[in-house]
């Protein structure tokens, strides 16, 4: 998609979608960094140990749950104003 060929509404939609992609990429990078540092205690071989896999899964789920709670909180704060 060529942004220069879009009208104003289409351009706003395009920018919004690009911001969403950037936020998702940033969240994945942060999640990967945080959970890796917390859960992977040694150099992994060809696969993670069961405790590392469990830790990574739990860490990712908690991170996503907290992100959702924070997002909902900000949305409710914005709707009050």
Secondary structure, DSSP 8 states (H G I E B T S, - for coil): --GGG--HHHHHHHHHHHHHHHHHHHHHHHHHHHHHHHH--S---SS--HHHHHHHHHHHHHHHHHHHHHHHHHHHHHHH-
